[in-house]
Amino acid sequence: KIDGCDVMKILRLRSGPRVGEILEKLFEKVVAKEIPNEREILLNKLSEMKNE
């Protein structure tokens, strides 16, 4: 429900492997049912990562 553009915008990253790594990390959390696959929740999770 989110893509690399969302990751780059929120985390202020340039295109590159890091973007894919972050998407993969979120995907794994969704598959493990740690977080729901809902856009707003995933965007909030990205925002939390920005503050880490």
Secondary structure, DSSP 8 states (H G I E B T S, - for coil): ---HHHHHHHHT--SSHHHHHHHHHHHHHHHTTSS-S-HHHHHHHHHHHHT-
